Amino acid sequence: MELIQQLVNGISLGSIYALIALGYTMVYGIVKLINFAHGDVFMVGSFVGFYAITVMDLSFIPALLISMATCAIFGVLIERIAYKPLRNATRIAALITAIGVSLLIENGLIYIRGAQPEAYPNNVLPMDKLDIFGVSISSQSILILSVSIILMIILQFVVHKTKIGKAMRAVSFDSEAAKLMGINVNNTISATFAIGSALAGAAGVIFGIYYIKIEPLMGVLPGLKAFVAAVLGGIGIIPGAMVGGLLLGVIEALVSAAGYSLWRDGVAFVVLILILIFLPQGLFGKNKREKV
């Protein structure tokens, strides 16, 4: 029974990693850029949700939507100001810029509001215990998992059934050919950043409700773990990011259940090393030959 409870906790945690990982994998699929500032967008979303709940006195869903909208706009601004001029730059230059943007966001927030942590109210979602097949599961965990799954389903619909989704897939496959077909590549890339950032904002609110405490540097570790999840599933592949996030959350939960909770953060990087050694293309990726 304890194992089942840990699996539920792991899937709930993994859904947060998956939502963040989707932003990494979408941006990489379009512009072949690892946006290491994405974890800080997640952090901003958490604070936006916190102030929406505590200052504006909103409930969970309105706070979630405001956080997603704010982060979507924030993501577009980051892309237009910082990343657009670097599309043809070397990967090292793009990486340095991404790290610089991350540090700017973190220290900018610390300058504006200070470094002190905040705590989400513990009554945002009901804390009832549900008895399912003899296992006591928090209703909060079920609601969080349900919201995450709904967001992932909506993303799949957008990518496969809408005009902007088709444009994103075309640009990901061949941006030059997409441009010749009349697709506005700049707007498509901005839309990709907006969608990925909105999902990170949702993950920030869910994280705050689940773990209570938030602070300006909170995006670093979940951001790195979400990157591991994206690599695990196959960077650039949307279903891979979902599965990778859920799988990583379950692995961490099982490590904790085995009595090695101090190692739960380190296990993500062990997974990354093993994937890079034995399966560098990820679970859903394919080996591609590069012409020299």
N, C-alpha and C positions, 0 to 999 in steps of 0.2 A: 504494500500500500504506500509506503514511504517512497518507493521507487517511482510509482505512478505520479505522486505529488511532485517529485523532483522533475519528472519529464514534463509535466504541465508548466512548471516554473521555467524550465529550459526553453520550451516552445514559446512562452510569452516573451522571455528575454531575446530569443532568436528572432522573433518578429520585429523587435526594435532594430536589431542588427540588419535585418533584411531591408527594412525601410531606408536605412542610411545607405546600405550597400547599393541599392538601386540607383541612387544619385551618382555614385562612383562609376558604376558600370554603364549607365546611359551616356554620361559625358565622355567616357573613354571610347564607347562605341561610335560616337559621332566625331570627335576631334582628336582622339588618341592622346588625351591629356588626363593625368591623375590629379584631380582637384583636391589637394590636401587641406584646403580651407573648408571642405564640405563638413567636417566634424564641427567646425565653429558655427556654421549655419544651423546645424542641429542644436548647438548651445543657445544661439540667439532665439530659435524657435521655442526652446524651453522657457526662456525668460519672458518672451512675449505671451506665452500661455499663462505663465505665473501671474503677470500683471493684469491680464484679461480676467483672470479668476478672482484675484484679491482686490484689485483697484476698481475694475469695471463691474465686479460682482456678477460675472457671467458663469454659466454652467459649462460642462465639459465640451459639448459639441460646438457651441459658438466660439469658445476659446480655441478649440482645435482648428476651426475654419479660419479664424483671424490669424493664428500663428502660421498656417499654411500659406495664406495670401501674403502676409508680410515677408515670409522667407522666399516666396516665389519672386517678389519684387527685388528683394535683396540679392538673390541669386543672379537675376538678370543684370543688376548693376555691377556685380562682381565680374560677370562675363564681359560686359561692354567696356568697363573701365580698365580691368586688369588683364584679361585673357585674350580679348579680340586682337589687340596689337601684337600678340605673341604667337598667332596661329602658324606662322611660317618660321618661327624661331626654333632653335635647337631644343631638345628635350630637357637638357640641363638648365637652360634659361627658363623654360616653362616651370620646371620643378622648383627652382629658386624663387620664382615669382609666387607660386602657390604657397610656399612656406612663408614668404614675406606677407602675403595677404592674411594668412592664418594668424601670424603674430600681431598684425595690425588690428584685426578684429578683437582678439583676446585683450590686448593692452588698451585698445580704444574703449572697450566696455569697462575695464577696470578703472580707467581714467574718469569715465562718466559717472559710474555708480559705486566705485570701490570694489575691493576684492572679497568682501564678506559674502558668505553663502546665504541662500534663502531656502525656505522650506514650504513646499506645497501643502495646502490644507489637506487633512486626512479624510475629509468627508466629500471630496469631489465626486467620487464614485462610491456606490454602496459596497460595504465590506462584509456582506453576508457570506456565510459558508453554505455551499451546496453539497448535498450528499449524492454522488454519482457512482453507482455500482459499489457502494461501500467506501468510497474515497471522498474525503472532505476537501473540496476545492473552492478557493476564493472566487466569488462572483466578479471581483475586480479583474482577476486574471482572465476569466472568460470574456469579459467585455473588452479588455485590451486586445486580446487575441482576435476577437471578432472584428473590431475596428481595423486592425492591421490587415486582416485577410480581405475585408471589403475594399480597402485602399489598393491592395495589390490586384484585385480583380478589376477595379476601375482602371488601373494603369494598363493592364492587358487589353482592355476594351479600347482605350485611347490609342495604344500603339498599333493595334491590328484593324480597328474598324473606323477610325476617323481620318480626316484629310491630313491633319498635322502629324498623326502617327505614321501614315504612309510616307509623308515627306521625310520624317526622321529616319525611317528605314532606308529610304532611297539615298539620303545624304550619308548614312553610315556605310552603305555599300560602295558608293562612288560619288563623291561630292561634286566632281567636275561634270560628270554625266547628268547629275541631278540639276545642276545649274543650267545646262544646255536644254533641259526639259522644262525650264521655266520655274523651277522651285527656288524660292528665296532662301538661300543657304544661311544667311546671317540671322534671319528671323527664326529659322528652324533650330539653329544652334541655341539661340536665346530661349526658345520654348523648351528645349531640352533641359537647360539650366533651371528654368522656372519650375518645371515638373519635378525634377530631382530635388530641388531645394524645398519645394512644398512638402514632399514626402519626408525630408529630413526635419522640417518644422513639426510635422505630425509626430514623428518619432521623439522629438524633444519634449512635447507635452506628455506623451505616453510615458516616457522615461521619468519625468518629474512626478507624475502621479504614482508610478510604481515604486520609485526609490526615494521620493520625498525631497531629498536634498539636491540643490543645484548650485553651481558656482561658475565663474567665468572661464575656468580651465577644464570644465567637465567634458568638453568635446574631444579632447585629445585621445583618451583611451578608447572610448566607444568608436571614435572615428577610425582609429587604427584597426580595431577588431572588425569593423564593417568592411574595411579594405581587405582584410584577410578573408572575410566571407565572400567578397566579390571575386577574389583570386581563386578561392576554393571552388566556387561554382563555375568559374570561367569568365574572366574579366571581359566586359562588353556584351554579355549574354544575360538578358533580363531574367528568365526563369532560373538561371544559374545563381544569380544574386539572391533570389528568394530562398532557394534550397540551401545555398551556402550559409545564409544568415541563420535559418532555422536549425541547420545541422550544428553550427558552431555553438548556438545557445544550448542545445541538448548536450553536446560534449562537455561544456562548462558545468552544466547541472549535474551530470554523471560524475565528474571529477569531484565536485563538492559532496555529492552523496557518498562517495567512496572515502570521505574523510580527509581529502586533500584540498580543502577550500583555499588555502594560501597559494595554491598553484593554479587556481582557475584563470587568473589573468595571463600567466605564462603559457598556458596550454594553447592559447590562440596562436602564439608565435611559433610554438612547436609544430602546430598544424601547418602554418605558412611554410616553414622550412621543409617539412615532409612533402607538401604539395609541389614546391619548387624543384625538389630533387626527383620525385617519382612521377608526378603528373603535372608538369608545368603549364599545360593548356587548361587545367581545371577539369571538373567533373563533366561539364557540358561542352567544353571547348574542343576544337579540332586542330590537329597539327597542320600548320601552313608552311609551305616552302617559300622562302624569300629569295628572289633573284638578286644575284650579286653583280 
